[in-house]
Amino acid sequence: MYIQTTTLTISVSLSASVSLGMLYMPKVYIILFHPEQNVPKRKRSLKAVVTAATMSNKFTQKGGFRPNGEAKSELCENLETQ
């Protein structure tokens, strides 16, 4: 019985260690071997944010014609009118 418990405990610990290693090894690799890539990305300008918001409003105007933003298919609309 003790051998099964020990084996299970070691397996779970090894699995957790491998998972954490796979999660953090790419980050550690960049920090240690490629520090020039460890720079923050450029932030979006206000103009880009406003442009993106304007473009998304153009695509979502169809939802404004329906009450409460409900989306109905043409099939459902045809059934309701009959």
Secondary structure, DSSP 8 states (H G I E B T S, - for coil): -HHHHHHHHHHHHHHHHHHHHHHHHHHHHHHHH-GGG-S------HHHHHHHHHHHHHHTHHHHTSGGG----HHHHHHHH-
